[in-house]
Amino acid sequence: MNVLSMFGMVVVDNQNKTVGIVDGIDIDENSGTIKKVKMSLDRGVCSYSKDSINFDQICKIAEYITLD
């Protein structure tokens, strides 16, 4: 998978509830591996915040990203 294709993907928890949309990726410059995935979180009307998850919290990447 091309890392650019992860941008805009929906992130869901292990109960299939949407937790955010991917809007950034932190990469370890030495190893070239993904460290964190940054997300925009919808907190209600006109209220957005940001959060990030460690890559090892991801269970599956397919049509959307599923967390453990």
C-alpha positions in Angstrom: 0.0 0.0 0.0 1.2 3.5 -0.8 1.3 5.6 2.3 -0.3 8.5 0.5 -3.5 6.4 0.0 -3.9 6.4 3.8 -4.7 10.1 3.9 -8.4 10.7 4.2 -9.1 7.1 5.3 -11.7 6.6 8.0 -10.4 5.2 11.3 -12.7 2.9 13.3 -12.4 1.2 16.7 -12.8 -2.5 17.3 -16.6 -2.0 17.6 -16.7 -0.4 14.1 -17.4 3.1 15.4 -15.7 6.0 13.5 -13.1 7.7 15.6 -11.5 10.0 13.0 -10.1 10.7 9.6 -6.4 10.3 8.7 -4.8 13.7 8.0 -1.1 13.0 8.7 1.5 10.4 9.2 4.7 10.5 11.2 7.6 8.5 9.7 10.8 7.5 11.5 13.4 9.1 9.2 16.1 6.5 10.2 14.1 3.3 9.6 11.5 4.6 7.1 8.7 3.1 9.2 5.4 4.7 10.3 5.5 5.8 13.9 2.1 7.5 14.3 -1.0 8.2 12.3 -2.6 11.6 12.9 -6.4 12.0 12.8 -9.0 14.8 12.7 -11.8 14.0 15.2 -15.3 15.3 14.8 -16.5 16.5 18.2 -19.8 17.9 17.2 -21.1 21.0 15.4 -18.1 23.2 14.4 -15.8 21.5 16.9 -12.9 19.5 15.6 -9.8 18.3 17.4 -6.7 16.3 16.5 -5.3 13.1 17.9 -2.7 10.5 17.0 -2.4 6.8 17.4 0.7 4.6 17.4 1.1 2.4 14.4 1.1 -0.7 16.5 -2.5 0.1 17.6 -3.7 -0.6 14.1 -5.2 -4.0 13.5 -6.0 -3.8 9.8 -5.7 -1.4 6.9 -8.2 -2.0 4.1 -11.1 0.2 3.0 -10.7 1.9 6.3 -8.3 1.6 9.2 -9.3 -0.7 12.1 -7.9 -0.3 15.6 -7.2 -3.1 18.1 
